[in-house]
Amino acid sequence: MQEAESKTVRGRGRPARPPEEAREAAVQAATWLLLHEGYAATTMEAVARHAGMAKKSLYHYAANREELVALVVRGWTDAFLPAMARDAAAPGEVLPLLKEILQAMVARVLTADAVGLFRLLCTEFPARADLLAVYQRNGIERGTALLADWLARQAARGHLLVRDAPELAGLLLAMVIAEPLRQMALGQLAPVPAWDAAPRVDAALRLLGGQAFSVAGASAPRGS
């Protein structure tokens, strides 16, 4: 018993946390500091102190402040992966699965903390360009790429006709996420879960399915 207890105690008698729990504590601490005290205050020392861990332990998860922010944003896009792991077995399953994916994306990237980080990026502060690059790479670009990959897989299975999966993914996310995010950043719309994204997701899918409108007598656009 005594030997078992000794394996769970480190340093000054504090219980050792599992790696995933410690990583999540670091992410939560970095998020809180970014939103409440700003980027300049989100130092490695401050994050370690706020997370209740030694600074050297924090370096197991991030080498610097930029990597900490990347952990925060990448954690949001990691939340999309379970929904995107499923492929349609038939064409009729594509839109229902796509709805689940878009709802999963909305549920994470339109929360109060995600909107708060976007609002921070809309202000001027030192190193804003660095933070914006991290946000773009780990958030917007990764989320779009993940959705594009799912769309391309459905096309490869013969369930979907799409010329440019990355372009379609970008358009879908612009319809479903970009405009609500802008309104939330301006305080015109409450973040999820207070805001119900389902009607907007449904409207985007109706448009994608050719059910939203039609132009009588019109020919197909050039290049289609």
trRosetta pair geometry for C-beta under 8 A, 3 or more apart (Angstrom, degrees):
i j d omega theta_ij theta_ji phi_ij phi_ji
1 4 5.8 -54 -150 33 30 111
1 5 6.5 29 153 -18 64 105
2 5 5.7 -54 -150 35 32 112
2 6 6.5 35 152 -25 65 104
3 6 5.7 -52 -151 30 32 113
3 7 7.0 35 152 -24 62 102
4 7 6.0 -55 -160 26 34 112
4 8 7.3 16 151 -7 63 107
5 8 6.1 -70 -159 40 38 102
5 9 6.5 19 154 -12 72 116
6 9 6.0 -69 -144 41 34 104
8 15 5.5 -11 153 -144 96 85
8 16 5.8 -141 -165 33 49 92
9 13 5.9 -20 -166 -142 118 41
9 14 7.3 140 -151 70 69 27
9 15 6.2 -53 -97 -100 60 48
9 16 7.0 -163 -102 -16 9 88
10 14 6.5 -39 66 71 73 77
10 15 7.8 60 20 -178 80 16
10 16 4.6 72 -5 -70 120 103
11 14 5.7 -8 69 34 112 98
11 54 7.1 -180 -91 -43 151 129
17 21 4.4 -120 173 92 109 116
17 22 4.4 139 91 -60 120 89
17 25 7.0 26 125 -6 170 140
17 53 7.8 -80 28 -90 128 114
18 21 4.6 85 60 9 84 108
18 22 7.0 -159 88 -7 40 88
19 22 5.7 -59 -145 39 30 109
19 23 6.1 32 157 -21 67 107
19 60 7.7 -105 -138 130 100 139
20 23 5.6 -51 -145 36 31 113
20 24 6.3 32 155 -19 64 105
21 24 5.8 -54 -148 36 30 110
21 25 6.5 35 151 -22 63 104
22 25 5.5 -51 -150 33 33 114
22 26 6.6 35 151 -19 64 102
22 51 7.6 81 -165 160 65 125
22 53 6.1 89 -153 -90 104 149
22 57 6.7 -89 -177 159 139 120
22 60 7.9 28 114 70 132 129
22 61 7.5 -162 118 -41 94 135
23 26 5.7 -54 -154 34 33 112
23 27 6.5 33 149 -19 66 105
23 61 5.1 159 -118 -110 85 139
23 71 7.5 -135 -175 -166 94 135
24 27 5.5 -51 -146 36 36 113
24 28 6.2 35 155 -18 67 105
25 28 5.8 -54 -145 39 30 109
25 29 6.2 31 155 -20 64 108
25 51 4.3 112 138 -159 98 99
25 52 6.7 -71 174 46 141 93
25 53 6.7 121 102 -25 132 121
26 29 5.7 -55 -146 37 29 111
26 30 6.2 28 156 -17 65 107
26 47 6.2 52 -154 160 76 114
26 48 7.8 -4 -114 -91 94 52
26 51 4.9 6 -87 -104 51 162
26 53 7.0 -46 -72 32 93 142
26 58 5.8 144 -117 -130 128 86
26 61 5.3 140 67 72 164 155
26 62 7.2 179 155 7 140 115
26 68 7.0 -115 158 -134 104 98
26 71 7.1 -4 110 113 108 157
27 30 5.9 -56 -147 38 28 109
27 31 6.3 30 154 -20 64 108
27 68 8.0 -180 -104 -168 50 74
27 71 5.4 -125 -97 130 95 110
27 72 5.5 152 -155 -93 85 64
27 75 5.6 71 -153 -39 150 158
28 31 5.6 -53 -146 36 31 113
28 32 6.3 31 156 -19 65 106
28 51 7.2 127 66 -106 86 90
29 32 5.9 -54 -147 36 30 110
29 33 6.3 25 157 -15 64 109
29 46 8.0 178 159 128 110 70
29 47 4.8 121 116 -157 118 69
29 48 7.8 140 120 -48 160 12
29 50 3.8 144 -151 100 112 109
29 51 3.8 -92 -24 -60 150 87
30 33 5.9 -58 -145 40 29 108
30 34 6.2 33 156 -22 65 107
30 42 5.9 72 -150 -160 71 118
30 47 5.0 13 -76 -122 77 125
30 68 4.5 -167 -117 165 149 113
30 69 6.8 -150 164 -77 130 48
30 71 7.0 88 47 71 157 111
30 72 5.5 -129 101 -59 120 120
31 34 5.8 -56 -149 34 28 112
31 35 6.3 11 161 -7 64 113
31 72 5.3 149 -74 -131 88 125
31 113 5.4 12 -179 -166 125 134
31 117 7.7 -68 -141 -61 80 118
32 35 6.3 -69 -148 44 26 101
32 36 5.7 -11 170 10 67 121
32 50 6.6 -159 72 169 125 144
33 36 6.5 -71 -126 52 21 90
33 37 5.1 -41 -162 44 65 113
33 38 8.0 -59 156 52 70 33
33 41 5.8 -142 -177 108 101 95
33 42 4.2 136 115 -99 120 83
33 46 5.7 117 -124 127 150 122
33 47 6.2 -102 7 -84 151 74
33 50 6.1 -161 -53 -4 113 167
34 37 7.7 -22 -53 55 6 69
34 38 7.2 1 -155 -167 38 10
34 39 6.3 28 -131 -84 79 58
34 42 5.2 17 -71 -68 69 147
34 69 7.1 109 -87 -106 142 94
34 72 7.3 -8 0 -79 152 176
34 116 7.8 124 110 121 96 108
34 117 6.2 17 131 -103 135 91
34 120 6.5 -89 163 -27 93 175
35 113 6.2 -92 -57 -137 151 75
35 116 4.3 28 -126 141 115 141
35 117 6.8 -69 -78 -64 92 66
35 120 7.0 -117 -106 -47 53 132
37 41 3.7 -75 134 78 116 152
37 42 7.0 150 81 -53 101 72
37 46 7.7 -118 84 171 152 152
38 41 5.2 87 64 14 79 101
38 42 7.2 -138 104 -15 41 92
38 120 7.4 167 -125 -141 60 120
38 125 6.7 -161 -168 -140 114 159
39 42 5.6 -57 -150 26 36 114
39 65 7.8 98 -175 163 82 134
39 120 7.1 135 -41 168 99 130
39 125 5.8 137 36 114 121 140
39 126 7.7 -154 89 74 120 69
39 127 6.2 -150 134 79 139 113
39 128 7.6 170 20 -85 163 57
39 131 5.8 -82 -117 -65 145 150
40 125 7.0 -125 -31 175 100 121
40 126 6.6 63 -79 56 107 109
40 127 7.9 142 -79 31 70 121
41 46 6.0 125 162 -108 72 178
42 46 6.3 -125 -135 77 27 128
42 47 6.4 47 -168 -58 71 104
42 65 6.0 115 111 -147 92 113
42 68 7.0 -164 156 98 112 140
42 69 7.6 83 124 -65 148 95
43 46 4.6 93 52 8 81 101
43 47 6.9 -149 89 -5 41 87
43 65 6.5 -60 -124 -81 38 120
44 47 5.9 -56 -145 38 29 109
44 48 6.2 30 157 -19 64 108
44 55 6.0 77 139 -150 102 102
44 58 6.0 157 -167 106 90 142
44 59 7.5 33 -160 -70 134 81
44 62 7.7 -157 -111 95 99 105
44 64 7.0 -78 -59 -139 119 39
44 65 6.5 -112 -48 -65 77 75
44 68 7.4 -172 -94 -43 69 139
45 48 6.0 -58 -149 37 27 109
45 49 6.3 24 155 -16 64 109
45 55 6.0 -20 -104 -98 58 127
46 49 5.8 -57 -147 39 30 110
46 50 6.0 25 157 -16 66 111
47 50 5.8 -58 -142 41 28 108
47 51 5.9 19 160 -12 66 114
47 58 6.2 118 101 -139 107 148
47 68 6.1 -109 -87 -140 170 153
48 51 6.0 -63 -141 44 25 104
48 53 5.4 -99 -156 79 75 77
48 54 6.4 -28 -172 140 126 17
48 55 4.3 -92 -42 -89 175 59
48 57 7.2 127 -135 60 108 88
48 58 4.4 -100 -86 -31 98 139
49 52 7.7 31 176 -69 29 33
51 58 7.0 125 52 -91 143 108
53 57 4.5 -104 166 79 115 133
53 58 5.9 137 97 -55 119 83
54 57 4.5 97 62 -1 84 104
54 58 7.3 -144 98 -9 48 82
55 58 5.5 -49 -156 27 40 116
55 59 7.0 44 149 -24 65 99
56 59 5.7 -45 -158 24 39 117
57 60 5.9 -34 -173 5 47 115
58 61 6.2 -69 -170 41 48 100
58 62 6.7 -37 160 50 83 88
59 62 7.1 -91 -127 74 35 47
59 63 6.4 51 -150 -111 81 46
61 67 8.0 166 127 131 62 112
61 68 7.9 70 111 -102 100 70
61 71 6.4 42 157 -96 106 155
62 65 7.9 78 144 -92 131 12
62 67 3.7 169 -152 106 93 108
62 68 4.4 123 135 -66 172 65
62 70 7.5 155 -120 52 115 96
62 71 5.8 -92 -68 -24 122 131
63 67 5.3 79 37 9 71 154
64 67 5.4 98 54 12 64 101
64 68 7.3 -112 109 -8 38 91
65 68 5.4 -50 -152 30 37 117
65 69 6.7 36 153 -16 67 100
66 69 5.8 -53 -154 35 34 109
66 70 6.4 38 147 -21 65 105
66 130 5.9 -84 -100 161 118 113
66 131 7.5 -138 -117 -89 77 55
66 134 5.5 -164 -166 -73 84 140
67 70 5.2 -47 -145 35 39 118
67 71 6.5 48 151 -25 64 97
68 71 5.6 -48 -156 28 33 114
68 72 6.8 36 147 -20 63 100
69 72 5.5 -48 -154 30 38 115
69 73 6.4 25 155 -9 69 106
69 131 6.0 -103 -173 -134 171 82
69 134 4.9 73 101 121 118 151
69 135 7.3 -59 155 -60 117 75
70 73 6.1 -60 -143 45 31 102
70 74 5.6 28 161 -18 68 115
70 134 5.0 -107 -71 -163 81 109
70 137 7.6 -26 -119 83 104 109
70 138 4.8 159 -147 -51 74 156
71 74 5.9 -56 -132 42 23 107
71 75 6.2 36 159 -31 59 105
72 75 6.0 -60 -163 23 23 115
72 76 7.6 22 146 -18 58 97
72 117 7.4 163 130 -90 133 154
73 76 5.8 -47 -165 23 42 111
73 77 7.1 26 148 -6 69 102
73 117 7.5 -164 -83 139 94 162
73 134 6.7 148 20 139 144 87
73 135 5.6 -174 -95 -121 156 56
73 138 4.2 106 98 101 117 117
73 139 4.4 -79 -175 -57 119 99
74 77 5.7 -58 -150 43 43 104
74 78 6.1 54 148 -30 71 102
74 138 4.4 -74 -64 -169 81 119
74 139 7.9 -110 -69 -65 42 59
74 142 7.0 23 -117 55 74 171
75 78 5.4 -45 -144 28 32 118
75 79 7.1 44 153 -29 58 96
76 79 5.9 -51 -169 18 35 115
76 108 4.8 153 -158 149 82 117
76 109 5.6 95 171 -82 132 76
76 114 6.1 96 -109 -96 148 122
76 139 6.5 21 68 -118 128 91
76 143 7.9 -32 113 -71 100 120
77 80 5.7 -37 -167 13 52 115
77 81 8.0 72 142 -38 63 87
77 108 8.0 175 -67 109 28 144
77 138 6.7 -156 11 163 134 67
77 139 6.3 -169 -43 -122 116 43
77 142 4.7 43 -172 107 171 120
77 143 5.0 -127 -114 -71 109 80
77 146 6.6 160 -175 -8 106 147
78 81 5.8 -28 -169 -7 49 119
79 82 7.8 -41 -177 17 44 98
79 104 6.7 -164 134 169 89 97
79 107 7.7 -122 139 89 134 97
79 108 4.5 145 76 -80 147 155
80 83 6.0 -70 -170 46 55 106
80 84 5.7 37 144 -15 87 120
80 101 6.9 52 -163 -160 96 81
80 104 5.6 128 -122 118 61 116
80 105 5.5 27 -102 -85 115 80
80 108 7.2 -117 -54 32 78 143
80 143 6.6 123 -18 -129 159 82
80 146 5.7 106 102 118 136 152
80 147 7.8 -67 173 -60 147 81
81 84 5.7 -71 -142 46 31 105
81 85 6.4 48 159 -45 68 97
81 146 7.3 -92 -86 -153 65 140
82 85 5.7 -43 -154 6 32 118
82 104 7.5 -154 69 -145 88 154
83 86 7.1 -59 -177 23 38 103
83 97 7.9 153 175 -175 84 76
83 100 5.3 -164 -151 130 114 97
83 101 4.7 159 134 -101 122 60
83 104 4.1 -161 -18 -2 154 161
84 101 5.8 75 -76 -121 75 116
84 146 5.8 -74 -94 165 175 103
84 147 7.4 -116 -105 -93 130 48
84 149 7.6 63 176 82 132 101
84 150 4.8 -107 -149 -75 99 132
86 97 5.9 -139 101 -139 112 125
86 100 8.0 7 54 82 133 142
87 97 7.8 59 -158 -177 17 170
87 150 8.0 -163 -99 -154 72 78
87 153 5.8 -100 -111 135 116 123
87 154 6.6 -179 -153 -84 85 72
87 157 6.4 129 172 -36 126 158
88 91 7.0 71 143 -101 141 17
88 92 7.9 168 -167 66 122 41
88 93 3.8 164 -142 86 93 105
88 94 4.7 -36 -63 -73 162 62
88 97 5.6 -140 -72 10 88 146
88 154 5.5 49 23 -125 116 106
88 157 6.9 169 69 87 86 146
88 159 4.8 173 87 159 129 170
88 160 7.9 107 37 -33 144 104
89 93 5.8 59 38 12 69 155
90 93 5.4 98 58 -1 70 103
90 159 6.7 144 160 -117 21 116
91 94 5.8 -31 -165 -8 47 116
91 158 8.0 -73 -65 122 96 70
91 159 4.5 -177 -90 -153 60 76
91 160 7.2 156 -128 -60 82 56
92 95 7.9 -54 -172 29 40 94
92 96 7.9 24 146 3 65 112
93 96 5.8 -67 -156 49 51 108
93 97 5.6 45 153 -20 83 112
93 159 7.4 -40 58 -162 85 146
94 97 6.1 -68 -152 41 24 105
94 98 6.0 23 156 -20 65 112
94 154 5.5 100 -119 -167 109 146
94 159 5.2 165 -63 144 119 115
94 160 5.5 139 -130 -70 154 108
95 98 5.4 -53 -139 38 33 114
95 99 6.3 41 157 -26 64 100
95 205 5.4 107 -159 -167 106 121
95 208 7.4 165 -112 91 103 121
95 209 6.1 12 -95 -70 145 122
96 99 5.6 -49 -151 29 32 115
96 100 6.9 32 152 -17 62 101
97 100 5.6 -51 -154 33 38 112
97 101 6.5 39 149 -20 67 103
98 101 5.5 -51 -149 35 36 114
98 102 6.3 33 155 -16 68 105
98 205 6.6 147 97 -108 117 113
98 208 7.8 -92 118 92 157 162
99 102 6.0 -56 -145 39 30 107
99 103 6.2 28 156 -17 64 109
99 201 5.9 103 -144 150 78 122
99 202 7.4 31 -124 -84 120 60
99 205 5.9 -18 -79 -62 94 155
100 103 5.8 -58 -147 39 28 110
100 104 6.3 31 154 -21 64 106
101 104 5.7 -56 -151 34 30 111
101 105 6.5 28 152 -18 65 105
101 147 6.8 132 150 -116 133 90
101 150 6.6 169 -117 112 161 169
102 105 5.6 -52 -148 35 34 112
102 106 6.3 35 154 -18 66 105
102 172 6.9 -108 -98 162 122 115
102 176 5.3 -93 -166 -155 119 170
102 197 8.0 -148 136 138 93 126
102 201 4.9 152 109 -133 129 114
102 204 7.2 -169 -155 74 166 140
102 205 7.8 -152 20 -54 153 106
103 106 5.7 -51 -143 38 33 112
103 107 6.2 39 155 -27 64 107
103 197 6.5 159 -122 88 69 120
103 198 7.0 20 -105 -91 116 70
103 201 5.9 -8 -68 -86 80 169
104 107 5.7 -52 -147 31 29 115
104 108 7.0 10 159 -6 60 107
105 108 6.5 -74 -159 41 29 97
105 109 5.9 -13 168 12 71 117
105 143 6.5 105 -140 -160 120 121
105 147 7.5 -3 -68 -70 151 122
105 173 7.3 -85 142 -114 153 97
105 176 7.5 75 85 111 121 133
105 177 6.8 -72 129 -68 113 133
106 109 6.7 -74 -124 51 23 85
106 110 5.3 -14 -169 15 67 125
106 176 6.3 -98 -71 155 113 109
106 177 6.4 -152 -97 -90 76 89
106 180 7.9 30 -139 69 106 152
106 192 6.3 110 147 -38 88 156
106 197 4.2 169 159 151 157 177
106 201 6.9 -102 -19 -64 149 118
107 110 7.5 -31 -85 46 8 90
107 111 7.5 32 162 -54 44 98
107 192 6.0 -119 -124 126 46 153
107 193 7.7 18 -135 -86 81 84
107 197 7.7 -128 -59 25 62 140
108 111 6.3 -38 -162 -12 30 114
108 114 6.8 105 146 -47 57 149
109 114 5.0 -169 -158 176 41 160
109 139 7.3 124 -123 -164 119 106
109 143 7.1 18 -62 -100 151 160
109 177 6.1 9 96 -145 127 133
109 181 7.4 -37 137 -87 96 124
110 114 6.3 -70 -67 79 10 130
110 115 6.5 42 -159 -56 48 102
110 177 6.6 -145 -57 -138 110 83
110 180 6.0 -2 -124 116 139 123
110 181 6.2 -119 -106 -83 88 78
110 184 6.5 155 -159 -21 89 164
110 191 5.7 178 152 -152 71 78
110 192 4.8 76 98 2 101 108
110 195 7.1 -78 143 66 130 125
110 197 6.9 127 52 -70 154 133
111 114 4.9 89 53 12 77 104
111 115 6.9 -146 92 -4 36 90
111 191 5.5 72 -168 165 24 129
111 192 5.9 -63 -84 68 56 87
112 115 5.8 -57 -144 40 28 109
112 116 6.1 34 154 -26 64 108
112 191 4.5 -179 -70 51 59 157
113 116 5.4 -51 -146 33 32 117
113 117 6.6 33 155 -19 64 100
114 117 5.9 -51 -152 33 32 108
114 118 6.6 32 150 -16 63 105
114 191 7.7 144 56 -143 88 132
115 118 5.6 -55 -150 38 35 113
115 119 6.2 39 150 -23 67 104
115 181 6.6 -164 -109 -146 83 72
115 184 4.5 -87 -128 130 138 124
115 185 5.9 -156 -169 -75 89 65
115 191 5.0 -131 -5 -87 142 122
116 119 5.6 -52 -147 34 32 113
116 120 6.5 37 151 -22 64 102
117 120 5.4 -48 -150 31 36 116
117 121 6.6 36 151 -19 64 103
117 135 7.0 176 147 -112 117 127
118 121 5.7 -54 -152 35 34 112
118 122 6.8 37 149 -24 63 103
118 181 6.0 -76 156 179 175 112
118 185 5.4 -95 108 -86 110 123
119 122 5.6 -54 -156 28 36 114
119 123 7.4 31 149 -19 62 101
119 185 4.6 174 -83 -145 83 89
120 123 6.1 -61 -164 29 38 108
120 125 7.8 -34 179 12 86 138
120 131 7.9 -68 120 138 111 149
121 128 7.0 130 -143 -161 59 94
121 131 6.6 -148 -103 115 91 111
121 132 5.6 119 -150 -95 113 85
121 135 6.1 -57 -87 18 149 170
122 185 6.3 104 -12 175 150 138
123 128 7.6 -142 92 -109 59 133
124 128 6.2 -82 -145 -35 43 157
125 128 5.2 122 59 -62 67 101
127 130 4.6 -40 -172 35 83 120
127 131 6.0 82 130 -21 86 97
128 131 5.8 -60 -149 41 34 108
128 132 6.0 36 154 -23 69 109
129 132 5.7 -53 -143 36 29 113
129 133 6.5 33 155 -22 62 104
130 133 5.8 -54 -153 32 29 112
130 134 6.7 28 151 -16 63 105
131 134 5.7 -54 -151 36 35 112
131 135 6.2 35 151 -19 67 107
132 135 5.6 -54 -146 38 32 113
132 136 6.1 34 155 -21 66 108
133 136 5.7 -53 -143 36 29 112
133 137 6.1 23 160 -15 64 111
134 137 6.1 -60 -143 40 25 106
134 138 6.0 -7 171 10 65 116
135 138 6.8 -71 -132 51 19 89
135 139 5.1 -19 -178 18 61 130
135 140 7.1 48 138 -4 74 98
136 139 6.7 -54 -101 52 10 90
136 140 5.2 -36 -144 42 53 116
136 141 5.8 52 154 -16 69 107
137 141 5.4 -26 -132 41 32 131
137 142 7.0 52 150 -32 47 98
138 141 7.7 32 -9 53 14 92
138 142 5.5 -5 -162 -4 31 137
139 142 6.4 46 -17 38 2 101
139 143 6.2 -7 169 -12 48 115
140 143 6.1 -61 -143 38 20 108
140 144 6.3 15 161 -14 60 111
141 144 5.9 -59 -146 39 28 109
141 145 6.1 27 157 -19 64 110
142 145 5.6 -57 -145 38 30 111
142 146 6.3 32 157 -22 66 105
143 146 5.8 -53 -147 33 29 110
143 147 6.5 24 156 -12 63 106
143 173 6.7 116 122 -116 115 152
144 147 5.9 -59 -149 40 31 107
144 148 6.1 32 153 -21 67 109
144 166 6.6 60 151 -153 106 78
144 169 5.0 126 -164 123 71 118
144 170 5.4 26 -141 -80 129 73
144 173 6.1 -101 -93 10 84 153
145 148 5.5 -53 -142 38 31 113
145 149 6.3 36 156 -24 64 103
145 166 7.2 -5 -102 -113 56 99
145 169 7.7 135 -70 112 14 161
146 149 5.8 -51 -150 31 30 113
146 150 6.8 29 151 -17 62 103
147 150 5.7 -53 -152 34 35 111
147 151 6.4 34 151 -17 67 105
147 169 4.0 144 99 -142 108 115
147 172 6.8 -143 159 71 147 130
147 173 6.7 168 26 -49 163 114
148 151 5.7 -54 -147 38 33 111
148 152 6.2 34 154 -20 66 107
148 165 4.3 113 -164 132 80 97
148 166 4.3 14 -119 -86 151 56
148 168 7.4 131 -112 62 77 82
148 169 4.0 -92 -65 -12 76 150
148 170 8.0 14 -66 -28 113 74
149 152 5.7 -54 -146 37 30 112
149 153 6.5 35 152 -24 63 103
149 165 7.5 113 -61 140 19 142
150 153 5.7 -52 -152 31 32 113
150 154 6.7 29 153 -16 64 102
151 154 5.9 -56 -154 35 33 109
151 155 6.5 34 149 -18 65 105
151 160 6.6 -111 -167 114 71 157
151 162 5.8 -17 160 40 112 172
151 165 4.3 167 91 -145 114 102
151 168 5.9 -175 180 85 167 126
151 169 6.0 -147 2 -63 139 96
152 155 5.5 -53 -149 37 35 114
152 156 6.3 38 152 -22 67 104
152 162 7.5 -109 -89 77 51 128
152 165 4.2 -55 -60 -56 88 170
153 156 5.6 -52 -147 35 32 112
153 157 6.5 27 154 -15 64 107
154 157 5.7 -57 -150 39 33 110
154 159 4.7 -78 -177 71 85 110
154 160 4.2 49 119 5 107 128
155 158 7.7 52 178 -67 33 18
155 159 7.4 -103 -81 57 24 64
155 160 4.6 -74 -77 80 64 93
155 161 6.9 103 -126 -107 95 19
155 162 5.1 -99 -80 37 134 99
155 165 6.8 -123 0 -74 140 116
157 160 7.9 50 59 15 86 85
162 165 5.4 81 121 -80 134 69
162 168 5.5 -64 -153 -14 125 156
163 167 7.8 -17 87 50 87 129
164 167 3.8 32 113 20 120 119
164 168 6.3 150 89 -17 68 85
165 168 5.7 -57 -144 39 32 110
165 169 6.1 35 157 -22 66 106
166 169 5.6 -53 -145 36 31 113
166 170 6.3 32 157 -19 64 105
167 170 5.8 -56 -151 36 30 111
167 171 6.4 28 154 -17 65 107
168 171 5.7 -55 -147 37 33 111
168 172 6.3 34 155 -20 66 106
169 172 5.8 -55 -148 35 29 111
169 173 6.4 21 158 -12 65 109
170 173 6.0 -60 -146 41 29 105
170 174 6.2 33 154 -24 65 106
171 174 5.6 -52 -147 33 31 114
171 175 6.5 29 155 -17 64 105
172 175 5.9 -59 -153 36 30 108
172 176 6.1 4 161 -1 68 115
172 204 6.1 99 -145 170 73 133
172 208 7.2 20 -98 -74 104 133
173 176 6.0 -63 -131 49 31 97
173 177 5.0 -23 -174 29 72 120
173 178 6.7 85 133 -31 71 94
174 177 7.3 -58 -98 55 11 77
174 178 4.5 -15 -144 9 53 137
174 179 7.5 63 166 -22 61 86
175 178 7.5 39 -9 31 14 98
175 179 7.4 -13 -154 9 28 115
175 200 7.5 177 145 171 82 96
175 203 7.9 -143 165 99 119 95
175 204 4.5 135 116 -109 135 117
175 207 7.4 -143 -144 54 163 147
176 180 7.6 -32 155 11 41 121
176 197 7.1 61 -173 -175 92 116
176 200 5.9 133 -132 130 63 108
176 201 5.7 47 -128 -95 118 67
176 204 5.2 -48 -65 -30 94 161
177 180 6.3 -79 -153 49 30 103
177 181 5.7 29 162 -25 72 116
178 181 5.8 -61 -149 35 25 113
178 182 6.6 27 156 -21 63 104
179 182 5.6 -48 -148 31 35 113
179 183 6.6 31 155 -14 65 104
180 183 5.7 -58 -148 40 35 110
180 184 6.1 36 155 -21 69 107
180 189 6.0 -102 -156 102 74 160
180 195 6.9 156 -161 137 126 155
180 197 7.1 -35 -67 -110 174 97
180 200 6.8 -108 -48 -22 129 179
181 184 5.7 -55 -144 37 30 111
181 185 6.3 33 156 -21 65 105
182 185 5.8 -55 -149 34 29 111
182 186 6.5 18 155 -9 63 110
183 186 5.8 -63 -149 44 32 106
183 188 4.2 -85 -167 74 85 110
183 189 3.9 53 122 3 114 120
184 187 7.6 47 -176 -71 31 21
184 188 7.4 -92 -67 55 24 68
184 189 4.8 -65 -73 78 65 94
184 190 7.2 13 -120 145 92 8
184 191 5.3 81 -151 -78 135 71
184 195 7.5 -101 -84 -8 113 153
189 195 5.7 41 170 -87 101 144
190 194 3.7 -50 123 95 132 135
190 195 5.2 171 78 -42 76 92
191 194 6.4 74 73 35 48 102
191 195 6.5 -114 157 12 12 111
192 195 5.3 -78 -76 58 61 84
192 196 8.0 106 -115 -86 89 24
192 197 6.3 -28 -84 -26 127 112
196 199 6.7 65 112 2 101 93
197 200 5.5 -65 -166 47 63 109
197 201 5.6 63 139 -26 89 106
198 201 5.7 -58 -143 38 31 111
198 202 6.1 32 159 -20 67 107
199 202 5.7 -55 -146 38 31 112
199 203 6.3 33 154 -22 65 105
200 203 5.6 -50 -147 33 33 113
200 204 6.5 35 153 -19 64 103
201 204 5.8 -55 -152 35 32 111
201 205 6.4 25 153 -14 65 108
202 205 5.8 -59 -148 40 32 108
202 206 6.3 36 153 -23 66 103
203 206 5.7 -50 -148 32 32 113
203 207 6.6 33 152 -18 63 104
203 212 7.0 71 -170 -106 69 124
204 207 5.7 -56 -155 36 32 112
204 208 6.3 32 149 -19 66 107
205 208 5.3 -49 -143 38 37 114
205 209 6.0 29 157 -13 67 109
206 209 5.8 -61 -143 45 28 105
206 211 4.4 -88 -164 76 80 106
206 212 4.5 110 121 -65 98 86
207 210 7.9 45 178 -66 29 21
207 211 7.5 -90 -62 55 21 67
207 212 4.1 -4 -87 -8 64 146
207 213 7.8 2 -116 17 78 84
209 212 8.0 115 61 -19 74 81
210 214 7.3 45 -180 -80 86 97
214 218 7.9 -167 169 35 69 112
215 218 3.6 22 104 -4 115 141
220 224 4.6 -126 165 72 111 129
221 224 4.9 89 66 -22 79 123
